[in-house]
Amino acid sequence: MIEQAAPGRVGDVRRRNLSLVLDSIARTGHAKPSRAQLAAGTGLTKAAVSSLVADLVESGLVAEVGLYRDGERGRPGQGLELSSRRGVVGMEINVDYLAVGLVDLGGNLRFSSTVESRNRGMKPDAVMKQLAGLADEAKAAAAAEDIAILGGGLAVPGLVDEKRNVVLSAPNLHWEHEQLEPGALLEGAPLGVTLSNEANSAALGELWYGGGPPDFLYVSGEVGVGGGVIIGSELFRGPGGSAGELGHIVVHPEGPACSCGGAGCLETFAGQEAIFEAAGIPGGSLGRRTELLLAALAAGESRAAHAVHDAGRYLGIALASSARLMDIEAVVLGGHFAVLGEWLRPALLASLERYAPGLLEPESLTVSGLEHSGTLLGAAGQVIRSVIESPFEFLPASKLA
């Protein structure tokens, strides 16, 4: 059992067991297990679990809820859940909007706010200043509900060095090797703010909060096209952290120039701007342009239908190559691909059948139900997972002696 270890390592054992118990509570979701159920599930003694739970409750990470009986005999047990009074702020910078969300430890989105913002070409400091205003809204919402903010996660549409808080390359923002100071958004938060890639965060949001399978490719449709690869319920980043760059797979060798410096990339055919332009949707706010596109599709306008058909066809080409290379058996569509799913799906499935017959079954191609909250949930969820893995950080040293 995990609780047994060599003399002199009692503190280490207790750290591992605290994480084990907290993780077990997290994995049960809304089931709210009792101490007895946790003991049975973890293999720890009831006495050990009771002691560990007492510390987790005292730390504020776990809350006791309700009374119920495990069976006909014995005293009623109290259910346990991750505290709704502790939270993490998920934040996102994208090309045409900024977003924040307050997520409690149980993964519930308690507050969210999104504003349109033309961020392409703007200096990072200016964008971060605007985002700070949204972060203040999240902090106010947390204060109103008596939720203590433990930290935050910031997702951006580009390759990042999360250890140094550097955006290495975000072509659609026109950012290259830009140093950010994400911790300034949530000053005083004990865990600071973690930087991440937008598509990777959305993939993790789908895995943890969207019911995603243990192995899938998440496709993020925004101004750019991104991807997040989940293998064995873990995010696969690749040696350099750039795995999943689906938007820059070449789908037409003679295609137009791409923001990455190449040509003929998927993004130039299936990115948000590419679809709007091909469909003849005039400029304006993102929301308005999306409304016009959907109205045109519903009315059967040929130019809009052709634009979305082409986007689906080229997305199918990229997915056929990706599925063969990665042996991925499921795909989840997010962002504008989810919004356009009804019109995009026929061309996408036809393309897959032509270029990779039988490789991806129609039922393995699904649309995310998280809509635009997936990235926020994933960005926050990475910080929540760090809490679950190291709950002892919130306990006094005397508890680990």
N, C-alpha and C positions, 0 to 999 in steps of 0.2 A: 504494500500500500504506500501511497505517496507520503503519508505522515511519518513513516519510519525512516530514520537516517542515522548516520554515524554520530557519536557524541561530539558536541562542539558545533554541530550544524543545525541546531534547533531553530535558529532565526531563519535560515534559508528554507527549511522545511515549512515553517509557518508562512513564509512569503508565497511559496508555491501553492500551498493549500488554500490560502486566501484567494488567489487567482483562480484556482480550480473551482471553488465554491461560487465565486462571482460569475465565472463563465457558465457554470451549470444553471444558475438563475437566469442569465441572459438567454441561453439557448432554449429555455422553456417558453419564452415569449409571454403570452397572456395566461399561461397555465398557473402561475403563482404557486410554486412548490412549497411544501412544508419542510421543516428541518428533517423530519424522518425520511421524506422522499429524497432529499439531497444526500443524506447518509447512504441510502440504498443505491442511488445513482453514482456516487463518487467512490464508494468503497471505504469511506472514512467512518469512524465510530460516531455514534450519535452525540457523545460528549464533545468530541472534537468539532463537529459541525456546529453545535450550539455555541461553543466558544468563538469560533470563527465568525459566525453570523452576528454574534453580539458586537464584535469589533467592527464589522461592516455596517451594521446599523448605526453604531456610534459615530462612524466616519461620515455618515450621511449618504453613502453610496447605495444603501439598501433600505427599503421601507417594509414594515410589516403591514399586511392588509387582511382584514376579514378573519373569520374563524370557520373552519369546516372539519369534518371527520374524514380520516382516510378509510375508515371501515366502520363496522357496527360497534366495535369496542374501543376503549381508550378515550383519553381526553381530546377535545377538539384541538386541531393544530392551526397555527397562524400561517397564512400564505406570505410569500416573500416576492418582492419585485425590485427591479432597479429603480432607484429613486426618481420621482418626477420633480423633485426639488433641486436637482443638479442638472445642469445642461451645458451644451456646447453650441457655438455659433458656426454654422456653415455659411461660407461666402463664395461668390462667383464673380469673376470678371470675364465677360465675353465681348465680342466685337461690338455688339449693338445693345447691350444691356448690362446692368449690375443687379445682383440679387443677394439677399441674406435670408437666413432661416435660423430660428432658435429650436434646437432639438434636445429633448430631455434624454436621460440615459436609457430609457426604454425605447428610444427611436421614434417618439411621437413629435411631429412637427408642430410646435406650439405657436409659432409666429413666423410669418414670411413677408417679404416685401421685394418687389422687382420694379426697377425703373429703366426706361429706355435711355441709352447713353451712347453717343457715337464715339467709341473709344479708339477706333483705328487711327493711328498716327498721333494720338495724344501722349504726352509725357507720362510715365508711370506715376510720378508724384501727383499730377493733377487727377489721375484716375483714382489713386488711393485716397486722395482727399475727399472725393465724392463718395467713395465706398465707406469712408469713416462716418459720414452722415447716416448711412443706412445701418452701420454697425451700432451707432448710438440709439437708433430705433429699436434694435434687437435688445440692447442693454436695458432700455426703458421698459420693454415688454417683460423682460426677465424680472426686473425689480417689482413690477406690478403684480407678478404672480409668485413672488418670493422664491425665485429660482436663482441659485448661485451658479455663475458661469465659470466653468473649469478651464476652458480653452476654446480654440477655434480652428477651423480648417478653411483655407483659401484655395480655390481651384481656378486655374487659368488655362486658356486654350493653346498650350504650347509645351515644349520640353522644358522641364525644370530640374534644378539641383536643389532638392528640398533641404539638404543639410546646410547649404550656404544661403538659402533664400534668394536664389538667382534664377530668373527666367532666361534660359539659355537661348531659346528661339521660339518666338510666337509670330510667324509670318503675317497672319491676318491682323495682328495688332501693330505690326511694324516694330516689334521689340526684339532686340538681340543683345544678350548678355546684360540684362538689366537687373540691378540689385534692388530688391524690395525690402521693406521693413514691416512685415505683416504683424509682428507683435505689437506695434503701435496702435493697431485697430482695437485691441482689447487689453489695454494696459492694466496690469494687476492680476490678470488671469494666471493661475499657477502653472498651467501647461503651455502658455503662449499660443501661437498660431502656426499651424503646419501648412506648408505650401505643397500643392499637388497639381497634377494634370487633370483637366476638366473631364475628358473621356474616361480616364481611369477611375476618377471619383464616381462618375455616373454608373460605371460597371459595378463598383463595390456597393453603391446604393441599391442597385438592382439585386445583387447577391444577398445582401443583408436584410433589406426591407421590401423588396419587390417579389420575393419568392423565386428568384432566378435559380436555374439548375446548377450543379457543381461545376459543369464545364460548358462555357458558352463564349461567344464573341458579341460584345455590346457595340452597336454602331450608333454613334452620336451625330445627329444631323443639326448643324448650326450654319453660320456663314461658312465655316470650314466643315470638314467631315473627319471625325475622329473615331478611334476604336479602343476598346479595353478588352483584354484577353483574360478570362477566368479559367484556370485549370485546377482541378481538385479543390475547389472553393478558395483558391488563392489567386491574387492578382499576379499575372506574369508580366514583368516589366522589361525583361531582357537585360543583357549585360550593361548597356548604356542607358537604360531607362526609357527607350523610345519604341518598345514593342507596341504593336497595335495601330501604327500610323496608316490606317486604311485609306484615308483621304488622298494619300500620295502614292498609291498604287497606280501605275500607268495603265489606263484602260483604252487609250487611243494614241498610238505612237505619233500620229500627225495632228494631235489635238492642240488646243490653245495653251499659251503660257500660263504657268501656275505661280502663285505667290511664293512657293518654296524654291523657285528658280528653275524647276523642271518644266515639262510640258506634257499635256495629255493626261493629267492626273484625274482621278475620280472626282475630286473637289470641283474641277472646272465644269463638270456636267451635272453633278448632284448636290453641290453646295446650295445653300439658301439663295444667295445672290444669283447664281447661275440659273436656277429654276425661275426666279422672278423675271430675270431678263429674257429668258427664252419664252416665257409665257406672256410677255408684253405687259407686265404689271408695272405701273409707274412708280417712281420714287415716293418716299414718305416714311412714316413710322412703320416699324416691324409689324405691329398689331394690325394696322390698316392694310398693309400689303398682303398679309396672310388672309385677312377677311376677303379681300378682292380675289385672291387666287382660289380660295375655297368656293366662293360664289361662282367664279368662272367655271370651275370643274363641275359644280352641281348643275350649271346651266348647259353643260356639254360643249363648251367653247373649244374648238379644235386646237387652237394654239396652246392653251393651258394644258389640255389633255396630252398633246404631243410632248410638251416640256416635261411633264411628270412621267410619261411613258419612257422617254429617253433616260431620265434620272434613274428609274427603276431598272432599265436594261443595263446601264453601265454599272449600277450598284451590284447587279447580279454577276457581271463579269468579275468584279473585284472580289465578291464573296466566293465565287467558284474557285478562284486562285487561292484565296486565304484558307478555305476549307480543305483543299487538297494539301496545302503546305502544313497546316497546323493540326489536321485531323479533328477539327471542331465539328460537332454534330448538332449544335443549336445556335441560333442567332436571335438577339433581341434588338429591336429597332427603337431608338429614342429620338428626342428632339423633333425636327420637322418631318422626319421619316415616319414617326408615330402619328403625327397630325395628318399626313397624307397617305397613311397606310391603305385606306380603302381604294384609292386610285393607283397607288404605287405597286401594290402587291401583285396584280396580274402580270405586269411586264417583268417584275423581279423574278417571279416563279418561272415564267417562260424562259428567261435568260439563264437561270440556274439549270433548267432542264436541258437547254441546248448545250451549255458549256461544261456542265458537271452532272450529267444525268444520274439520278438515284443517290447522289451524294448527300443532299440535304432534303429531307422530306418536308412537304408543305406545313405539317403540324409542328415542325421544329423551328419554324420561322414565326416569332411572336412579336407583339408590340408591347412596349413597357407601359404598365399602368400607373407609373409614378409621374407621368407627364414631365413638367420641368423641375420637379422637386428632387429628382434622382441625384443630380450633382450636389445639391446642398446636403442631402442626407448622406451621401457618400463621403463628402469632405468632412462633415461632422462625425460620421461613423468611424473614420480612421482614428480620430482623437478618442472617441468612446472606447474603441478596441484597446487603445493604449492604457486607458483607465482600468479596463477589465484585466489586462495582462499585468498591471503593476498597482493594484489597489493599496498596497502597503505604503505607497508614497503619501497617502492621506491619513496614515496612522502615526501616533507618536512612537519614537524609537523604543520606548519602554515596553510597548506591546509586542515587539519582535525579539526581545531578549530571550 
